[in-house]
């Protein structure tokens, strides 16, 4: 295949997709099988892929060492890479190796750990770069990140913006035939990720519309449904009613019955004297824990949003649990954890459930360690570690040497095709 034939073919090829593989170093790609889509990857006679798109998102990469060498092993023409997705990794800087791909037009770097906005200027040498994502990096906190871009404030972003807004009247711009060549890829993505699109529509678009029309949040609408359909004082029936609401009315983004069984079994096995839950939300997982607590057990649950906490409080009391057994604390986990010992008389948490924001899991775990709230042999459970994912949390738990880790693979409630999981960490102690 000559180069012209390659360029005409590769734009239609599905991406070489290594997303969600828990890849730590680039060299791991050589021994990893890419994800398969509806259409098989086309390969050259040497067995290398003919695609121009490489997806490495949602892994735990913290550098791009050996990127060129590995790309040469995987791709027939690595110099023609046009789309690289490195989002949701742990990159702290923009590796200069990316500046060697002069045909690069799409680069996703959002959801990493890039500290300084000045890193972006390394990409100024890429003449075809039109789409660059950076949100979800610590650089967002840097002064001037959100101001309008000008050639003097950030040349590479201004250059990307200018190229993306250029009129399409020059000779040699994309013809309708080439545009149609991308249609199979778009259709493939829509079909392959249809469950994610359904989730997006249900949890963002329709939910926002209903919030505006009703003036109530989804938790408040769900609680109204529970009041008219569930039996007061029966936590099991209340949980079943919430499951029915989520399946038949509006997706609630709750833990769901499959994960709920895992949680209840672990609480019954461990018989913790005190449980700490970070992320009450509507109170679903709170009721699961409270049901399984041993006699005399105590549950402290923390919710940062006062309006959501008000709904959860009503649900917990409706189920028949009083404040001595289940205490709800309103505040951010970052502020509450340092006060647990002095203000809430919590000397240790035998079991901790992390179910709030995955990006906060690592921070809160380290806070629990720093304030000596985890006893040796204590259990930490973390939901949503695969979707939307908590790669830094998992990497820390596996590499620090203080935890034994186990992962329970599940799907999202009502979306079983979207793979998720619960991580169980057993704390060995500070040594």
N, C-alpha and C positions, 0 to 999 in steps of 0.2 A: 504494500500500500504506500503510495507516494504521499508527500506532505499535504498536497491539495486535497486528495481524497480523504486524508485523515481529518483535516479541518472541517470538511463538509459533513463527515460522519459523526465526529465526536461531540458536536453541539447537541446531537439528538440522544446521546448516550445517558443512561441513568448514572447517578453519582457513585463513586466508590465510597461506601458508607460504613464508617467504623464508629458510629455514635453509640452512646450508652454501653460501652464495653469495659468500663473501669480501667482504661489504659493509663499506665503511669509514665511510661517512657515511649518515645517514638519507635524504638527498635521492636517493641511488642507487636507492631503492625505486621511485621513480616510473618509472624506465626499465628496471626489472628485472621479468621475468616470474615470478610465483609458481609453486611446485611444483604439479604436478597429481596428484590422487589418483584413486581409483576413481569418485568422484562429482564432477562439475564444480561449480565455484563458482557460486552463484546471484548474479545482479547486478540492480540496479535499472535503471530506464529510462535513468538517466544513466550507466550502465556501472560504477557503484561496487559493491563487494562488500557483501553483507548479513550477513556473518559477525560474530560477537562475539569471535573468537579470532585473535590476531595472533602468529605465531611468527617470531622473529628470531634464534634460537639458532645457535651455532657460526658466528659471523661475526667481524669485527674492529672492532666499534664501540667507540669510546672516549668518546663523548658522545651525547646525544639531542637535539642542536640541531635545530630545525624539526620535532620529532616531531608536534606538534599539527597543523601545516599539512599535512604529508605524510599523516597519518592521515585528515584531512578529504578529501584527494584520492583516497584508496584506499577509504574506507568510507562507506557511506550514512549510518550513525549512529555516528560514532566515540565519542560520549559513552556508548554502551552497551557498550563493550569490557568483557568479563568475564574474559578470559584473555590475558595477555601473557607470552611466553617470551623472555627476554633472556639466557638461560644461555650460558656459554662464549663471552663476548665479552671486552672489555678495559675495562669500565666501572670507574672508580676511585671513584665516588660514586653515590648514588641521586638522580637528577635530579628536582627538584620537579615537573616536568611529569607524572610518574606520579601525583601526588596530585590531579590534576584529573579523573581517571577514577573517579568515585564509585561506579560499578557494578562495579569491578574486584574479583574474588573469588579469582583465581589469578594469582600473580606469581612467575615463576622468575628468580632472579638468581644461581644457583650457578655456580661456575667463572668468576668475574670477578676484578677486582683491587680490590674494595672494601676499604678499609683499616680504617675505624673502625666499631665496633658502633653508636655513636651515630647513624650515618646512618639506621639502621632506623626511628628514632623519627619521621622525616619522614612515614612511612606511617600514622601514628596517625589521620589524618583520614579514612582510607578505611573507611567503615562496614561494607562487605560483604567485606572481605579475610579469607579463611579459610585459604588455602594460600600460604605464603611459603617459598621455598628460598634458603639462603644458604651452604651448605657449599661448600668449595673456594675461598673468598675469604681474603685475608690477615687479615681480622678474626678468623679462627679462632685466630690466635696471641694475640689480645688477652686480657688477664687477665679472667676472668669469663665468657668466651664459652660454656663448656661447663657452667656451673653451672645449677641449676634456675631457670627464669624465674619472676619475681614481678612484681607491678605496679610495684615500685620499681626493679628492675634493668633491665627493658626493657619499657616499657608496651605498645608495639605488638605485640611477640611474645606477651605475655600476653593481649592483646586478641584476637589471631588464635586462640590456643589456646582461649580461653574461648568464642569464637563457634563454633569447630569442635566443641566438646564440648557445646553447648547441646542439651537434649532437643528432639526433633522433634515436640512436641505442640502448639505454638502454632498459632493460626489463621493460615492463609496460608502454611504451610510447603509444601515440595515434595510434590506429589501423585504417585501412581504413574504417572499419564499423562505428567506432565512428565518424570519419571525415565526413562520409556520413550523419550521424545523424544531422549535422549542415546544410546540404543542404536545407532542407525546410525553415529554418530560413533565409538563404541567399536569396533564391528565394522570400520569403515573403517581405524582405526588398527591393529587387530590384523592385518588382511590386508596393509595397506601395509607395515607394519614386521615382517612375519613372519620375515624373515631375521635381524633384530636379536633377536627373541625366541628364535629357535633358537640364536643365538650366546650369548645370555644363559644359556639353559638348559645348553648344552654346556660353557661356560667357567666358570660359577659354581656352578650347582646340582649337576649331575652330577659335575663335577670335585671339588667339596667332599665329596660323598658317597663317591666312590672313594678320595679321600685318607684319609678316616676309616676306611673298611673295610679298605684295604690297608696303611695306615701308611706309604705311600710317596707322594711327590709325582709329578706327571705326568711330569716330566723323568726321574725315576728309573725309572718304569714304561716310558717310551719307550726308555731306555738298555738295560733288560733285554731288550726286544724286539729292539733292534739287535744285542745280543750273540748272540742265537740265530738271527738271520736275515740278518745282513750279513756281507760278506767283510772281515776285518781287512786294513788297509793299502790299501783301495780307497775313497777318500773319495767318489767318485761313487756307488758302490753303497750306502754308508752314508747319503748324502743321499736316495737313492731309497727306501731302507727307512724313513727318517723320514717322507717324504711319504706312503708307504703307511700307516704307523701313524696319521698325522693324518687321512687320508681314511677309513680303515676301522675304526679303533679309538677314538681320542680326539683331538679337535681340539687341536693342539699350540701354537697361537698363534705359529707360526714364520714366517719370511719367505716360504717357499714357492717353487715352481719358476719362476713367472712373474717375480716380483721378483728371484729368484736369477739369472736370465739377464741382467737389466739390470745387476745388480751385477757379475757376472763379466765382462761385455763392457766395462764402464767400467774395471775394474781392468786388464784386458788392454790397453785403449787407452792408459791413463795410465801403465802400467808403473811404479808408485810404488816407490821404494826403501824407504819405511817407511809402514805403514798403522796408524792408531789406530782401534780399534773400541770404542765406549762402549755396553756392553750385550751381554755374551756370550750370556746365557741358556743354552740347551742346547748351543750350539756350532754350530748350523746355518749361520749366516752366516759364522762363523769359517772353516769348512771351505771355503765358496765362495770367500772371499778368498784363503785359503792355496793353493788349487788354481791360482788365476789369477796369483799373484805371479810376478814375473820372477826369474831366478836371483839369489840373494843377497838377495832381498827379505826384509823383516822385518815381522812383525805383532805389535802389542801390543794385547791385548784386555782390557777392564776389566769385571768383574762385582761388584756390591755384595753379593750374597747368597752366603755361603760354601758353603751346601749345594748351591745351583745350580751354583756354580763347580766344586765337586768332580765333579759329573756331566759338565760341559763339558770339564774337564781329561782325564777318562777317554776321552771321545769323540774329542778331538783327538789324543791319543796312539794310540788304536785306529786312527785313520785314517793314522797313520804320520808325523805332523809332530812334530819334536822341539822342545825349549825354545829352541834357538837361532833357529829360524824363527818359532815361535808362542809368545809368552810371555803367560801369563794372570796378571793382577793382580787380587787380591781387595781391594775397597774401593769407596767411593762416588766417582763421577767428580769431584765437587766437591773431594774431598780429594786425589785422585790427580793431577789435571791440574797443579796447582802443583809437584808433585814429579817430573814426567816428565823434566825436563832434568837434575836433579841425581842422582836415584836410579836412573833407568832409561836414562840416556844418550840420550834422545830430543831432538835439537836441533830437529827439524822433522818434521811429519807431512804427507807429500805427498798423502795421502788420508785423510779421517776419515769414519767411518760412525757416525751417531747412530741407535741402535736400542734405546735403553733406555726412558726415560719422556719422552713428548713435552713435558710441562710443564717439563722440565729442559733442553730443547734450547737455548733462548735463553741461559740462564745459562751453559751449558757452552761455547757458541760464543764468548761474550764472554770467558770465562776463557781459551780458546785464543788469542784475539786479544791479551789483556792480557799473556800470557806468551810472546808472539811465537813460537808454535808452528806458525802457518800461513804457508807461503811464498807469495810472489806466484805466481799460477797454480795454487795448490793447490786440491784439490777436497774439498768437504764434501757427503756424501750423508746425507739424513735420511729415514727410513722413517716411515710412519704419520702423515704431515702432514695428511691429510684425515680419517682415522678412526683413533683418536679425535680427531685433529687437533692442529695446533700453530700456531694463527693468529698468535700474537705473534711466534713465530720467523719465520714467513713475512713478516709485516709488516716486521720489522726488516731482514731480508735484502734486501727489495725497496726499502726507503726509505733505508737508510744510505749507499748509493752505493759500497759496497766489494765488492759481489758481482754477478755475472751469474747469473740464476736460470733454471732450466728445471724443469718439473714433468712427471714420467712418470705418467700416469693408469693405475691398475690396480685390481683388486678384491682382497678378502681371500682367502687360500688357502681353498678349499672353500666360500667364500661370495662368489662373483663378483658377486652383486647388490649387495653392500656396497662402495661405491666408496672407494678409498684411493689413495695415490700416494706416489712417492718424489721428493723435491726434490733437485736437483743445483745446488750453489752453486760458482761459480768465484771464488776470492778474487783481487781486483785489487791488494791491498796496503793498508797502513794509511793511506795518503794519501787 
